[in-house]
């Protein structure tokens, strides 16, 4: 599927644009699988963790480790990334703390 934008007239200016085929990834927390579709065609299935789940109270703050259901846009990707729980208030040496390298990490939010 290829999508072409409509021409938009705004006074003396106009714009025409094309975007590429749809690239959609679906992550299923029940099966712990990610499926990737390019132009509507399944191109890959792979495992995913979806986080560890649960909550922890640090001081007066409850931190949730659940991944909420919904539609997300990948905002950033990097390889490798050091995931560090101290960046959101959980000490690395606590029971729920960690500092670990992750390959092919994707950011879906800044929280």
Secondary structure by P-SEA (a helix, b strand, c coil): cbbbbcccccccbbbbbccccbbbbbbbccccbbbbbcccccccccccccccccccccccbbbbcccccccccccccccbbbbbcccccccccccccbbbbbccccccccc
